[in-house]
């Protein structure tokens, strides 16, 4: 085959080599099983459960696409993207997360991911999304695409969102989102498996760190930034 013939070869159409990144082993096992059962277009070549193991698996296997959870021990999904892209910028990332919050979507896209879908996606749609990202397309659900467009248009002050949220712990962010969605303290406690007293402490800390006076201001703050 000549050089010209090589250059003219059609673009690959799979099977796509992927690495699964999620801190829950049972979720990784479920995704691996579903992808293997549904298609011969995807091959799982590695897994990671935190930033360190994920970066190591990706660098070792150099997959076509990384299915990336946003919340990971060791620094989060965005940190995985940054570390991998420092040495292998060609690796493509598709975020697969339970979260549909604006700061999660914007954060991982700013880091370099090419798409973001939630864990409610069907297996056939996930396989399609993997193929699209592997061939340099971008994939977002309509709601999540809106966050990205708003960020680029200036409707969301991304720097401000990042700075404010950096003051909050992961648990405080979880409490913030539930309170902003209208949950009572009792409902938050049940959802997060913590005591009502602990919820009250977290809410007090959030209000203090964000310089807000009550839960109604907190709800408006979160809504204005499209966090709920």
Secondary structure, 3 states (H helix, E strand, C coil): CCHHHHHCCCCCCCCEEEEEECCCHHHHHHHHHHHHHHCCCEEEEEEECEHHHHHHHHHHHCCCEEEECCCCECCCHHHHHHHHHHHCCCCEEEEEECCCCHHHHHHHHHHCCCEEEECCCCHHHHHHHHHHHHCCCCEECHHHHHHHHHHHHCCCCHHHHHHHHHCCCHHHHHHHHHHHCCCCHHHHHHHHCCCHHHHHHHHHHHHHHHCCCCHHHHHHHHHHCCCC
